[in-house]
Amino acid sequence: MSVEVFEGNTTDPKTFGPQIRKAVERFGAKAVTFVGDRGMIKSGQTRRAVGPSRQVEALGQEGFHYITAITKPQIEGLLRQGMIQMEMFDAEVSEVTTEAGVRYVLRRNPVRAEEMAACRRDKRAALGRTPAATGRRHGGVEGRNAYLREHARAHVDVALRVACERAEQLNMTEWVRLSRDGRRIVLEVDEAAQAEEAKLDGCYVIKTDLRAQVADKQTVHDRYKDLAQVERVFRTSKTVELEVRPIYVRLASRTRGHVFVVLLAYRIVRELARRWRDLDTTVPEGLRQLAQLCVTDLLENGRALCCQVPQPRPAVRALLEAARIALPEALPSKGVIVTTKRKLPERRTNR
């Protein structure tokens, strides 16, 4: 595993070139296939670099390959060219190979298609109805019309502009039209445009330059879907377990150190997940149970002798045994008080 921190608000494509150089120069890689989403691996990075500028290393220069996905406009472009047809999108994986050796792996996810259709219906309802819990500026068309009826001096053009802004915010302007009819706002749905918008619901196309002899279409598809594991790593690193963000340091070296410690912590989380997989518990659940472990201070005439470790409960003992951790019977006591973020304000108040 490797981690790298970039200065400023660096976009994903700009971080891709350094990873290629790292694979070649630092790790000595010879045959690597990079898997990235449509926002990471761009076409300019998959072609051979031309000219003196080498800010973005081309995969082809090092003999590397790629697996990525293309955007919806790119899919529509392939449809217009006749390279792919809508009939090819199915629950089963299909494939098209160009003369240049680029392969397109196609699939329609019916579950995702239904989710997108339901989302579109929810947007339509949100734009039309009168939400009870939202403010005036986010009210639906019904709410705008009710306001116009109750306030004779209200401007229809203002209400129409607000409704149009709401439609744009919901990304509905391609298939919804808003107009005024006297002192009333009218919402119309362009069924043909809506059907065109929904045509590619659940459809995605994966692009690769790997030969079919190296990886068949199902393997290419499965490796791209494995990016879900990367997203899981990001969620684990950014949420309450590890909290890579926010970063309260200013020096670059300390920021790198902070991110490196989080990476090491994630290695522990991953190892715990492997060792606890037969206990029907997640790592956050297991850590919450382990947080209940405590020690008992043994005192003699007010002086701390040691900290005795009591026997843990059966559930906690099972976690420790699965992780191959043996607790000592006692710990030395140095009289040091460790204050957590939660108890620090309380201690300051009691001083």
PyMOL commands that set and color helices and strands:
alter all, ss='L'
color gray80, all
select helices_A, chain A and resi 12-26+43-46+59-62+72-81+86-88+110-128+136-138+141-150+156-169+191-198+217-225+227-238+252-275+277-279+283-290+314-322+344-350
alter helices_A, ss='H'
color red, helices_A
select strands_A, chain A and resi 33-35+65-69+94-97+103-108+176-180+185-189+203-208+296-300+303-308+330-332
alter strands_A, ss='S'
color yellow, strands_A
deselect
rebuild
show_as cartoon
